[in-house]
Amino acid sequence: MGFFDPATAIIASFCFLGLMIYKRVNLGVTLNLTALLLALLSLDLQEIPTIIHRTSVDLSMMSVVLATFGIMLMSQLYKETRVINDLSESLSRIIKNSKLLVSILPAIIGLLPVAGGALMSAPLVEAETDKLGLKAEKKTYVNVWFRHTIFPVYPISQVLILTATLTGLTVTSIIIRQIPVVIAMVIVGYLIGLWKTTSTAGKEENSGTDPGSALKSFTITFSPILATIVAVVGLGVDVSIAAFIGVAVLLVIARPSFKVFKKPFMNWATYGITLVAYGAFLLRNVVEATEISEVFGTFVAGGSINNLALLIAIPAVLAFFVGSPLGAVAISFSILEGILNFTPKSAALLYISSYLGYVIAPTHLCLILTAEYFKCSLGRLYKYFIPSMAFSLTTAILLYLLI
């Protein structure tokens, strides 16, 4: 055995995790170092190479890591080729209603999981919310909240893929459980952000736009994302392959120069997020080897904590402090795996708890950058975000209890 008992080792490792997050070390690096530290503290030294090897040859891990890399590559290429600008502009020419546009545009841009990606939709959201007379804090809320309504049912979401892979379930089985939560998120977002607002702009503003041209532009610029989704959902292609199909379609459309094409490969963010996926599996395998879940299991068996509280509190709190749903799901699953028998409803609650905790986290880059863009303090935003999270999470809890 290692130097410490499992409970002490995991407490020390998670203190280290917290310190690394506080120091803003990349989450991929942080997860891997935390896993290695936990292994050093709690396991025999000869076990560690075996666990690393088992993680490195795991086919599920390879699929998730390749999918994550492919999705990040597509996201970065969208940005570097400026196709994302054409996509958002064409959508703004198609949709004339300001309320509808500020609800849909951030979600469409949200299909690209770029860190701080809400900043991409902020200028267009600003133009439309000016027509609605919204203050800075509501502009920030609308942009951030509606950007994140799509991910709980987005089949190539990295977090959904990781959740499904770790729990041994299908992405579809989790998505089906999330649909009512997404509806709840849209409803509460409208009620808090857009209800009782009226556009002050004249109706003639968009009269000169050509709907046919705008629709053609949107179809072309959206086709890489659509190709990826169709490959996964319609054709059953593994997402690790489908992501690169999307990349190929984007390259055909954008025809970037080699200088532009190589930029995503030179960007640490592309590899940093990919490293998170590997770290998630390594941490899971180390936690399994330490048998820490048995320690938590004694609390559950003794009635001190129930499963519902664990599924809500652990992922939500971790996501709030880690600022990443990917990391929160990985760590939460590692802790809860030996306690719970994961089914679609428990996996869905694990996912949505971590996701909502992340959306309102002060470490959430989309929230920070959007608040900075609209010159709004974070403190003024929580009067909108907290009731939104509460309503959405209550919907998820009711689904868990009743269905």
C-alpha positions as a LaTeX table, in Angstrom:
\begin{tabular}{lrrr}
\hline
Residue & $x$ (\AA) & $y$ (\AA) & $z$ (\AA) \\
\hline
Met1 & 0.00 & 0.00 & 0.00 \\
Gly2 & 0.95 & 3.68 & $-0.29$ \\
Phe3 & 1.97 & 6.17 & 2.33 \\
Phe4 & $-1.58$ & 7.06 & 3.44 \\
Asp5 & $-4.98$ & 5.46 & 3.79 \\
Pro6 & $-7.38$ & 6.14 & 0.85 \\
Ala7 & $-9.43$ & 8.84 & 2.65 \\
Thr8 & $-6.36$ & 10.85 & 3.70 \\
Ala9 & $-4.77$ & 10.44 & 0.27 \\
Ile10 & $-7.80$ & 11.71 & $-1.59$ \\
Ile11 & $-8.24$ & 14.68 & 0.77 \\
Ala12 & $-4.59$ & 15.65 & 0.23 \\
Ser13 & $-4.91$ & 15.14 & $-3.54$ \\
Phe14 & $-8.05$ & 17.25 & $-3.75$ \\
Cys15 & $-6.40$ & 20.02 & $-1.74$ \\
Phe16 & $-3.65$ & 19.92 & $-4.35$ \\
Leu17 & $-6.35$ & 20.01 & $-7.05$ \\
Gly18 & $-7.87$ & 23.11 & $-5.46$ \\
Leu19 & $-4.48$ & 24.83 & $-5.26$ \\
Met20 & $-3.76$ & 24.12 & $-8.93$ \\
Ile21 & $-7.15$ & 25.51 & $-9.92$ \\
Tyr22 & $-6.58$ & 28.58 & $-7.77$ \\
Lys23 & $-3.23$ & 29.08 & $-9.53$ \\
Arg24 & $-5.08$ & 28.73 & $-12.87$ \\
Val25 & $-2.98$ & 25.81 & $-14.06$ \\
Asn26 & $-4.46$ & 24.16 & $-17.16$ \\
Leu27 & $-7.20$ & 21.69 & $-16.13$ \\
Gly28 & $-5.75$ & 18.90 & $-18.27$ \\
Val29 & $-2.39$ & 19.21 & $-16.53$ \\
Thr30 & $-4.13$ & 19.54 & $-13.17$ \\
Leu31 & $-6.23$ & 16.37 & $-13.54$ \\
Asn32 & $-3.26$ & 14.27 & $-14.63$ \\
Leu33 & $-1.01$ & 15.55 & $-11.84$ \\
Thr34 & $-3.79$ & 15.01 & $-9.28$ \\
Ala35 & $-4.23$ & 11.43 & $-10.48$ \\
Leu36 & $-0.50$ & 10.77 & $-10.22$ \\
Leu37 & $-0.27$ & 12.37 & $-6.77$ \\
Leu38 & $-3.19$ & 10.28 & $-5.53$ \\
Ala39 & $-1.52$ & 7.16 & $-6.91$ \\
Leu40 & 1.81 & 8.01 & $-5.20$ \\
Leu41 & 0.10 & 8.63 & $-1.85$ \\
Ser42 & $-2.21$ & 5.65 & $-1.79$ \\
Leu43 & $-0.79$ & 2.85 & $-3.99$ \\
Asp44 & 2.30 & 0.70 & $-4.21$ \\
Leu45 & 4.81 & 2.20 & $-6.65$ \\
Gln46 & 4.77 & $-0.87$ & $-8.89$ \\
Glu47 & 1.00 & $-0.46$ & $-9.44$ \\
Ile48 & 1.32 & 2.99 & $-10.99$ \\
Pro49 & 2.93 & 2.01 & $-14.35$ \\
Thr50 & 0.27 & $-0.69$ & $-14.73$ \\
Ile51 & $-2.56$ & 1.81 & $-14.24$ \\
Ile52 & $-0.99$ & 4.29 & $-16.69$ \\
His53 & $-0.55$ & 1.54 & $-19.28$ \\
Arg54 & $-4.13$ & 0.30 & $-18.80$ \\
Thr55 & $-5.41$ & 3.84 & $-19.24$ \\
Ser56 & $-3.28$ & 4.49 & $-22.32$ \\
Val57 & $-4.49$ & 1.39 & $-24.21$ \\
Asp58 & $-8.15$ & 1.77 & $-23.22$ \\
Leu59 & $-10.18$ & 1.92 & $-26.45$ \\
Ser60 & $-12.89$ & 4.03 & $-24.80$ \\
Met61 & $-10.26$ & 6.53 & $-23.72$ \\
Met62 & $-8.82$ & 6.66 & $-27.24$ \\
Ser63 & $-12.25$ & 7.31 & $-28.73$ \\
Val64 & $-13.03$ & 10.15 & $-26.32$ \\
Val65 & $-9.57$ & 11.72 & $-26.68$ \\
Leu66 & $-9.73$ & 11.63 & $-30.50$ \\
Ala67 & $-13.28$ & 12.99 & $-30.46$ \\
Thr68 & $-12.24$ & 15.80 & $-28.15$ \\
Phe69 & $-9.25$ & 16.68 & $-30.31$ \\
Gly70 & $-11.36$ & 16.62 & $-33.49$ \\
Ile71 & $-14.09$ & 18.82 & $-32.01$ \\
Met72 & $-11.54$ & 21.31 & $-30.68$ \\
Leu73 & $-9.77$ & 21.35 & $-34.04$ \\
Met74 & $-13.04$ & 22.10 & $-35.84$ \\
Ser75 & $-13.89$ & 24.82 & $-33.32$ \\
Gln76 & $-10.52$ & 26.51 & $-33.71$ \\
Leu77 & $-10.68$ & 26.28 & $-37.52$ \\
Tyr78 & $-14.14$ & 27.85 & $-37.50$ \\
Lys79 & $-12.66$ & 30.75 & $-35.59$ \\
Glu80 & $-9.39$ & 31.10 & $-37.52$ \\
Thr81 & $-11.07$ & 30.94 & $-40.96$ \\
Arg82 & $-13.76$ & 33.40 & $-39.76$ \\
Val83 & $-16.46$ & 31.06 & $-41.04$ \\
Ile84 & $-18.04$ & 31.49 & $-37.62$ \\
Asn85 & $-18.57$ & 35.18 & $-38.42$ \\
Asp86 & $-20.37$ & 34.32 & $-41.66$ \\
Leu87 & $-22.51$ & 31.80 & $-39.81$ \\
Ser88 & $-23.66$ & 34.27 & $-37.17$ \\
Glu89 & $-24.22$ & 37.10 & $-39.65$ \\
Ser90 & $-26.32$ & 34.92 & $-41.99$ \\
Leu91 & $-28.46$ & 33.81 & $-39.05$ \\
Ser92 & $-29.04$ & 37.42 & $-38.01$ \\
Arg93 & $-30.29$ & 38.17 & $-41.55$ \\
Ile94 & $-32.69$ & 35.23 & $-41.52$ \\
Ile95 & $-34.29$ & 35.89 & $-38.14$ \\
Lys96 & $-35.98$ & 39.28 & $-37.88$ \\
Asn97 & $-37.38$ & 39.00 & $-34.35$ \\
Ser98 & $-34.87$ & 40.36 & $-31.81$ \\
Lys99 & $-36.08$ & 38.16 & $-28.94$ \\
Leu100 & $-35.89$ & 35.02 & $-31.06$ \\
Leu101 & $-32.50$ & 35.97 & $-32.45$ \\
Val102 & $-30.87$ & 36.57 & $-29.05$ \\
Ser103 & $-32.29$ & 33.20 & $-27.91$ \\
Ile104 & $-31.05$ & 31.22 & $-30.90$ \\
Leu105 & $-27.80$ & 32.93 & $-31.93$ \\
Pro106 & $-25.82$ & 32.22 & $-28.73$ \\
Ala107 & $-27.02$ & 28.59 & $-28.83$ \\
Ile108 & $-25.92$ & 28.17 & $-32.46$ \\
Ile109 & $-22.52$ & 29.64 & $-31.67$ \\
Gly110 & $-22.55$ & 27.41 & $-28.58$ \\
Leu111 & $-22.35$ & 24.38 & $-30.85$ \\
Leu112 & $-18.65$ & 25.21 & $-31.02$ \\
Pro113 & $-17.18$ & 24.37 & $-27.60$ \\
Val114 & $-14.55$ & 27.10 & $-27.64$ \\
Ala115 & $-13.40$ & 28.34 & $-24.25$ \\
Gly116 & $-14.93$ & 31.77 & $-23.76$ \\
Gly117 & $-16.95$ & 31.28 & $-26.95$ \\
Ala118 & $-19.82$ & 33.41 & $-25.70$ \\
Leu119 & $-17.64$ & 36.36 & $-26.68$ \\
Met120 & $-18.25$ & 35.43 & $-30.34$ \\
Ser121 & $-21.98$ & 36.05 & $-30.09$ \\
Ala122 & $-21.72$ & 39.04 & $-27.74$ \\
Pro123 & $-21.47$ & 41.78 & $-30.43$ \\
Leu124 & $-24.58$ & 40.56 & $-32.29$ \\
Val125 & $-26.45$ & 39.97 & $-29.05$ \\
Glu126 & $-25.52$ & 43.49 & $-28.00$ \\
Ala127 & $-26.99$ & 44.96 & $-31.20$ \\
Glu128 & $-30.28$ & 43.11 & $-30.74$ \\
Thr129 & $-30.59$ & 43.65 & $-26.99$ \\
Asp130 & $-30.02$ & 47.38 & $-27.53$ \\
Lys131 & $-33.24$ & 47.32 & $-29.55$ \\
Leu132 & $-34.95$ & 45.65 & $-26.58$ \\
Gly133 & $-33.58$ & 48.23 & $-24.14$ \\
Leu134 & $-31.86$ & 45.69 & $-21.88$ \\
Lys135 & $-29.35$ & 46.74 & $-19.24$ \\
Ala136 & $-25.77$ & 45.41 & $-19.18$ \\
Glu137 & $-26.48$ & 42.66 & $-16.63$ \\
Lys138 & $-29.42$ & 41.30 & $-18.63$ \\
Lys139 & $-27.41$ & 41.43 & $-21.86$ \\
Thr140 & $-24.74$ & 39.35 & $-20.14$ \\
Tyr141 & $-27.29$ & 36.92 & $-18.71$ \\
Val142 & $-29.07$ & 36.41 & $-22.03$ \\
Asn143 & $-25.84$ & 35.81 & $-23.95$ \\
Val144 & $-24.38$ & 33.34 & $-21.45$ \\
Trp145 & $-27.58$ & 31.49 & $-20.48$ \\
Phe146 & $-28.92$ & 30.89 & $-23.99$ \\
Arg147 & $-25.47$ & 29.86 & $-25.23$ \\
His148 & $-25.57$ & 26.98 & $-22.76$ \\
Thr149 & $-29.13$ & 25.73 & $-23.35$ \\
Ile150 & $-28.06$ & 23.51 & $-26.25$ \\
Phe151 & $-25.33$ & 21.38 & $-24.66$ \\
Pro152 & $-27.49$ & 19.00 & $-22.55$ \\
Val153 & $-28.95$ & 17.56 & $-25.80$ \\
Tyr154 & $-26.00$ & 18.12 & $-28.16$ \\
Pro155 & $-24.84$ & 14.63 & $-29.28$ \\
Ile156 & $-21.23$ & 15.65 & $-29.89$ \\
Ser157 & $-20.81$ & 17.54 & $-26.63$ \\
Gln158 & $-17.50$ & 16.47 & $-25.10$ \\
Val159 & $-19.07$ & 16.33 & $-21.65$ \\
Leu160 & $-21.97$ & 14.15 & $-22.82$ \\
Ile161 & $-19.58$ & 11.82 & $-24.62$ \\
Leu162 & $-17.40$ & 11.50 & $-21.52$ \\
Thr163 & $-20.44$ & 10.96 & $-19.25$ \\
Ala164 & $-21.81$ & 8.23 & $-21.51$ \\
Thr165 & $-18.43$ & 6.53 & $-21.87$ \\
Leu166 & $-17.64$ & 6.52 & $-18.15$ \\
Thr167 & $-21.10$ & 5.27 & $-17.14$ \\
Gly168 & $-21.28$ & 2.69 & $-19.94$ \\
Leu169 & $-24.49$ & 4.19 & $-21.33$ \\
Thr170 & $-25.42$ & 5.58 & $-24.73$ \\
Val171 & $-25.40$ & 9.32 & $-25.42$ \\
Thr172 & $-28.97$ & 9.03 & $-26.71$ \\
Ser173 & $-30.27$ & 7.53 & $-23.47$ \\
Ile174 & $-28.91$ & 10.51 & $-21.54$ \\
Ile175 & $-30.09$ & 13.10 & $-24.08$ \\
Ile176 & $-33.69$ & 11.85 & $-23.88$ \\
Arg177 & $-33.67$ & 12.52 & $-20.14$ \\
Gln178 & $-32.28$ & 16.03 & $-20.71$ \\
Ile179 & $-34.91$ & 17.31 & $-23.17$ \\
Pro180 & $-37.36$ & 18.55 & $-20.47$ \\
Val181 & $-34.46$ & 20.27 & $-18.68$ \\
Val182 & $-33.51$ & 22.12 & $-21.86$ \\
Ile183 & $-37.13$ & 23.22 & $-22.27$ \\
Ala184 & $-37.10$ & 24.44 & $-18.66$ \\
Met185 & $-33.85$ & 26.34 & $-19.30$ \\
Val186 & $-35.32$ & 28.07 & $-22.35$ \\
Ile187 & $-38.52$ & 28.98 & $-20.51$ \\
Val188 & $-36.78$ & 30.42 & $-17.46$ \\
Gly189 & $-34.29$ & 32.23 & $-19.68$ \\
Tyr190 & $-37.12$ & 33.90 & $-21.56$ \\
Leu191 & $-39.08$ & 34.77 & $-18.42$ \\
Ile192 & $-36.08$ & 36.29 & $-16.64$ \\
Gly193 & $-34.23$ & 37.81 & $-19.59$ \\
Leu194 & $-36.72$ & 38.74 & $-22.29$ \\
Trp195 & $-40.28$ & 38.78 & $-20.96$ \\
Lys196 & $-42.06$ & 42.13 & $-21.08$ \\
Thr197 & $-39.47$ & 43.67 & $-23.39$ \\
Thr198 & $-40.39$ & 45.41 & $-26.64$ \\
Ser199 & $-38.17$ & 46.21 & $-29.61$ \\
Thr200 & $-37.56$ & 49.91 & $-30.14$ \\
Ala201 & $-36.11$ & 49.46 & $-33.66$ \\
Gly202 & $-38.02$ & 50.17 & $-36.82$ \\
Lys203 & $-39.40$ & 47.26 & $-38.82$ \\
Glu204 & $-37.82$ & 48.52 & $-42.03$ \\
Glu205 & $-34.29$ & 47.84 & $-40.74$ \\
Asn206 & $-33.96$ & 44.40 & $-42.36$ \\
Ser207 & $-36.14$ & 45.09 & $-45.39$ \\
Gly208 & $-33.18$ & 45.10 & $-47.80$ \\
Thr209 & $-31.83$ & 41.68 & $-46.91$ \\
Asp210 & $-32.22$ & 38.76 & $-49.31$ \\
Pro211 & $-33.64$ & 35.76 & $-47.36$ \\
Gly212 & $-32.52$ & 33.31 & $-50.05$ \\
Ser213 & $-28.93$ & 34.50 & $-49.97$ \\
Ala214 & $-28.86$ & 34.50 & $-46.16$ \\
Leu215 & $-30.30$ & 30.97 & $-46.01$ \\
Lys216 & $-27.74$ & 29.73 & $-48.54$ \\
Ser217 & $-24.90$ & 31.28 & $-46.55$ \\
Phe218 & $-26.18$ & 29.76 & $-43.30$ \\
Thr219 & $-26.58$ & 26.30 & $-44.87$ \\
Ile220 & $-23.02$ & 26.35 & $-46.21$ \\
Thr221 & $-21.39$ & 27.66 & $-43.03$ \\
Phe222 & $-23.39$ & 25.35 & $-40.76$ \\
Ser223 & $-22.73$ & 22.24 & $-42.88$ \\
Pro224 & $-19.54$ & 21.10 & $-41.03$ \\
Ile225 & $-21.44$ & 20.95 & $-37.73$ \\
Leu226 & $-24.45$ & 19.37 & $-39.43$ \\
Ala227 & $-22.26$ & 16.76 & $-41.13$ \\
Thr228 & $-20.77$ & 15.77 & $-37.78$ \\
Ile229 & $-24.19$ & 15.48 & $-36.12$ \\
Val230 & $-25.68$ & 13.48 & $-39.00$ \\
Ala231 & $-22.70$ & 11.12 & $-39.00$ \\
Val232 & $-23.12$ & 10.44 & $-35.26$ \\
Val233 & $-26.91$ & 10.39 & $-34.92$ \\
Gly234 & $-28.05$ & 9.37 & $-38.38$ \\
Leu235 & $-25.30$ & 7.00 & $-39.51$ \\
Gly236 & $-24.01$ & 5.71 & $-36.18$ \\
Val237 & $-20.44$ & 6.75 & $-36.91$ \\
Asp238 & $-18.22$ & 6.95 & $-33.85$ \\
Val239 & $-17.85$ & 10.56 & $-32.80$ \\
Ser240 & $-14.04$ & 10.27 & $-32.94$ \\
Ile241 & $-14.40$ & 9.77 & $-36.72$ \\
Ala242 & $-17.41$ & 12.05 & $-37.20$ \\
Ala243 & $-15.55$ & 15.04 & $-35.77$ \\
Phe244 & $-12.90$ & 14.74 & $-38.48$ \\
Ile245 & $-15.63$ & 14.45 & $-41.12$ \\
Gly246 & $-16.80$ & 17.87 & $-39.93$ \\
Val247 & $-13.23$ & 19.16 & $-40.10$ \\
Ala248 & $-12.92$ & 17.90 & $-43.72$ \\
Val249 & $-16.18$ & 19.62 & $-44.73$ \\
Leu250 & $-15.01$ & 22.85 & $-43.11$ \\
Leu251 & $-11.69$ & 22.70 & $-44.98$ \\
Val252 & $-13.54$ & 22.27 & $-48.29$ \\
Ile253 & $-15.74$ & 25.28 & $-47.53$ \\
Ala254 & $-13.09$ & 27.62 & $-46.12$ \\
Arg255 & $-10.07$ & 26.54 & $-48.18$ \\
Pro256 & $-7.68$ & 28.09 & $-45.66$ \\
Ser257 & $-4.06$ & 28.84 & $-46.38$ \\
Phe258 & $-1.50$ & 26.59 & $-44.73$ \\
Lys259 & $-0.67$ & 29.44 & $-42.35$ \\
Val260 & $-4.28$ & 29.57 & $-41.14$ \\
Phe261 & $-4.66$ & 25.79 & $-41.13$ \\
Lys262 & $-1.68$ & 25.23 & $-38.82$ \\
Lys263 & $-2.81$ & 27.79 & $-36.21$ \\
Pro264 & $-5.08$ & 25.38 & $-34.28$ \\
Phe265 & $-2.21$ & 22.90 & $-34.09$ \\
Met266 & $-0.04$ & 25.62 & $-32.55$ \\
Asn267 & $-2.71$ & 26.57 & $-30.02$ \\
Trp268 & $-2.26$ & 25.02 & $-26.55$ \\
Ala269 & $-6.05$ & 25.12 & $-25.98$ \\
Thr270 & $-6.52$ & 22.36 & $-28.56$ \\
Tyr271 & $-4.26$ & 20.03 & $-26.59$ \\
Gly272 & $-5.23$ & 21.28 & $-23.14$ \\
Ile273 & $-8.86$ & 20.19 & $-23.49$ \\
Thr274 & $-7.75$ & 16.89 & $-25.05$ \\
Leu275 & $-5.50$ & 16.31 & $-22.04$ \\
Val276 & $-8.54$ & 16.76 & $-19.78$ \\
Ala277 & $-10.17$ & 13.76 & $-21.48$ \\
Tyr278 & $-7.12$ & 11.56 & $-20.84$ \\
Gly279 & $-6.83$ & 12.84 & $-17.28$ \\
Ala280 & $-10.45$ & 11.93 & $-16.64$ \\
Phe281 & $-9.78$ & 8.28 & $-17.42$ \\
Leu282 & $-6.49$ & 8.20 & $-15.53$ \\
Leu283 & $-8.10$ & 9.69 & $-12.43$ \\
Arg284 & $-10.98$ & 7.22 & $-12.65$ \\
Asn285 & $-8.60$ & 4.26 & $-12.79$ \\
Val286 & $-6.50$ & 5.55 & $-9.90$ \\
Val287 & $-9.58$ & 6.18 & $-7.73$ \\
Glu288 & $-10.83$ & 2.66 & $-8.54$ \\
Ala289 & $-7.50$ & 1.23 & $-7.43$ \\
Thr290 & $-7.57$ & 3.17 & $-4.13$ \\
Glu291 & $-11.10$ & 1.86 & $-3.41$ \\
Ile292 & $-12.02$ & 5.29 & $-2.04$ \\
Ser293 & $-15.65$ & 4.75 & $-3.08$ \\
Glu294 & $-15.94$ & 2.21 & $-0.26$ \\
Val295 & $-15.29$ & 5.02 & 2.23 \\
Phe296 & $-18.17$ & 7.04 & 0.79 \\
Gly297 & $-20.23$ & 3.87 & 0.62 \\
Thr298 & $-20.16$ & 3.52 & 4.40 \\
Phe299 & $-21.80$ & 6.95 & 4.75 \\
Val300 & $-24.50$ & 6.00 & 2.26 \\
Ala301 & $-25.11$ & 2.63 & 3.88 \\
Gly302 & $-25.33$ & 4.29 & 7.29 \\
Gly303 & $-27.98$ & 6.66 & 6.05 \\
Ser304 & $-25.84$ & 9.76 & 6.58 \\
Ile305 & $-26.05$ & 10.73 & 2.91 \\
Asn306 & $-28.53$ & 9.65 & 0.24 \\
Asn307 & $-27.85$ & 9.05 & $-3.44$ \\
Leu308 & $-29.85$ & 12.06 & $-4.61$ \\
Ala309 & $-27.81$ & 14.45 & $-2.46$ \\
Leu310 & $-24.57$ & 12.92 & $-3.74$ \\
Leu311 & $-25.61$ & 13.20 & $-7.39$ \\
Ile312 & $-26.47$ & 16.86 & $-6.96$ \\
Ala313 & $-23.95$ & 18.23 & $-4.47$ \\
Ile314 & $-20.68$ & 16.60 & $-5.53$ \\
Pro315 & $-20.79$ & 17.45 & $-9.27$ \\
Ala316 & $-22.37$ & 20.90 & $-8.79$ \\
Val317 & $-19.85$ & 22.00 & $-6.16$ \\
Leu318 & $-16.90$ & 20.59 & $-8.10$ \\
Ala319 & $-18.03$ & 22.28 & $-11.34$ \\
Phe320 & $-18.53$ & 25.58 & $-9.53$ \\
Phe321 & $-14.97$ & 25.57 & $-8.21$ \\
Val322 & $-13.22$ & 23.76 & $-11.06$ \\
Gly323 & $-14.97$ & 25.83 & $-13.74$ \\
Ser324 & $-15.24$ & 22.83 & $-16.06$ \\
Pro325 & $-18.11$ & 20.34 & $-16.46$ \\
Leu326 & $-15.65$ & 17.91 & $-18.07$ \\
Gly327 & $-13.46$ & 17.88 & $-14.99$ \\
Ala328 & $-16.43$ & 17.81 & $-12.61$ \\
Val329 & $-17.98$ & 14.79 & $-14.33$ \\
Ala330 & $-14.64$ & 12.95 & $-14.35$ \\
Ile331 & $-13.96$ & 13.56 & $-10.65$ \\
Ser332 & $-17.57$ & 12.98 & $-9.54$ \\
Phe333 & $-17.82$ & 9.70 & $-11.41$ \\
Ser334 & $-14.54$ & 8.54 & $-9.91$ \\
Ile335 & $-15.93$ & 9.20 & $-6.41$ \\
Leu336 & $-19.41$ & 7.77 & $-7.00$ \\
Glu337 & $-18.68$ & 4.82 & $-9.26$ \\
Gly338 & $-18.44$ & 2.26 & $-6.45$ \\
Ile339 & $-21.47$ & 3.67 & $-4.63$ \\
Leu340 & $-24.06$ & 4.02 & $-7.38$ \\
Asn341 & $-25.26$ & 1.78 & $-10.15$ \\
Phe342 & $-25.43$ & 4.29 & $-12.97$ \\
Thr343 & $-28.60$ & 4.27 & $-15.08$ \\
Pro344 & $-29.73$ & 6.89 & $-17.64$ \\
Lys345 & $-31.54$ & 8.86 & $-14.95$ \\
Ser346 & $-28.63$ & 8.94 & $-12.49$ \\
Ala347 & $-26.14$ & 9.71 & $-15.29$ \\
Ala348 & $-28.39$ & 12.53 & $-16.51$ \\
Leu349 & $-28.62$ & 14.04 & $-13.02$ \\
Leu350 & $-24.85$ & 13.77 & $-12.59$ \\
Tyr351 & $-24.40$ & 15.56 & $-15.89$ \\
Ile352 & $-26.93$ & 18.35 & $-15.37$ \\
Ser353 & $-25.77$ & 19.03 & $-11.79$ \\
Ser354 & $-22.19$ & 19.51 & $-12.96$ \\
Tyr355 & $-23.30$ & 21.47 & $-15.99$ \\
Leu356 & $-25.46$ & 23.95 & $-14.10$ \\
Gly357 & $-22.80$ & 24.37 & $-11.43$ \\
Tyr358 & $-20.36$ & 25.22 & $-14.21$ \\
Val359 & $-22.67$ & 27.70 & $-15.99$ \\
Ile360 & $-22.87$ & 29.99 & $-12.95$ \\
Ala361 & $-19.27$ & 29.45 & $-11.77$ \\
Pro362 & $-17.14$ & 32.58 & $-11.29$ \\
Thr363 & $-14.34$ & 30.60 & $-12.99$ \\
His364 & $-16.50$ & 30.07 & $-16.11$ \\
Leu365 & $-14.65$ & 31.81 & $-18.93$ \\
Cys366 & $-17.79$ & 32.58 & $-20.97$ \\
Leu367 & $-19.30$ & 34.33 & $-17.96$ \\
Ile368 & $-16.14$ & 36.26 & $-17.14$ \\
Leu369 & $-15.49$ & 37.45 & $-20.70$ \\
Thr370 & $-19.12$ & 38.36 & $-21.42$ \\
Ala371 & $-19.37$ & 40.31 & $-18.16$ \\
Glu372 & $-16.19$ & 42.13 & $-19.12$ \\
Tyr373 & $-17.51$ & 42.83 & $-22.62$ \\
Phe374 & $-20.74$ & 44.35 & $-21.30$ \\
Lys375 & $-18.94$ & 46.10 & $-18.40$ \\
Cys376 & $-21.00$ & 44.29 & $-15.79$ \\
Ser377 & $-19.84$ & 43.04 & $-12.37$ \\
Leu378 & $-20.31$ & 39.34 & $-11.66$ \\
Gly379 & $-22.11$ & 40.07 & $-8.39$ \\
Arg380 & $-25.01$ & 41.77 & $-10.18$ \\
Leu381 & $-25.57$ & 38.71 & $-12.38$ \\
Tyr382 & $-26.40$ & 36.13 & $-9.74$ \\
Lys383 & $-29.88$ & 37.54 & $-9.12$ \\
Tyr384 & $-30.64$ & 36.14 & $-12.59$ \\
Phe385 & $-28.44$ & 33.05 & $-12.66$ \\
Ile386 & $-29.33$ & 31.56 & $-9.27$ \\
Pro387 & $-33.13$ & 31.36 & $-9.86$ \\
Ser388 & $-32.44$ & 30.09 & $-13.39$ \\
Met389 & $-30.23$ & 27.32 & $-12.06$ \\
Ala390 & $-32.70$ & 26.49 & $-9.27$ \\
Phe391 & $-35.63$ & 26.16 & $-11.71$ \\
Ser392 & $-33.63$ & 24.02 & $-14.15$ \\
Leu393 & $-32.16$ & 21.79 & $-11.43$ \\
Thr394 & $-35.58$ & 21.33 & $-9.81$ \\
Thr395 & $-36.87$ & 20.10 & $-13.17$ \\
Ala396 & $-34.00$ & 17.59 & $-13.35$ \\
Ile397 & $-34.66$ & 16.40 & $-9.78$ \\
Leu398 & $-38.38$ & 15.90 & $-10.48$ \\
Leu399 & $-37.50$ & 13.87 & $-13.58$ \\
Tyr400 & $-35.16$ & 11.74 & $-11.48$ \\
Leu401 & $-37.79$ & 11.12 & $-8.81$ \\
Leu402 & $-40.83$ & 10.63 & $-11.02$ \\
Ile403 & $-39.63$ & 8.97 & $-14.22$ \\
\hline
\end{tabular}
